[in-house]
């Protein structure tokens, strides 16, 4: 599974990127979603990599994200551990959750709008280090 967080707002987005973000349900700044790790989703991420941060979250971070910001469409209580284990095989909308998470801006701010690995920025592929960014945004 891949956690994707939108960092850049709506100003001066190319239409193809805006459409891709809309279809990924990342319609506002600082929203997140969890995607299955498929070749199709990897191609989508290549399209929007200059506008989002993404990576592979740990199981514990997914559970914490579900407990803090997850919501069922029926507004009933749910078991975060059970749904986190299902997300490896199902998409987030198939599990009955809302397909996005509203997050806070990161505490201690964003270091830079540059890419990860180039100048220690926040955009692009974080691989396993996405947990620290999600932690700062909960």
Order of alpha helices (4+ residues) and beta strands (2+ residues): beta-alpha-beta-alpha-beta-alpha-alpha-beta-beta-alpha
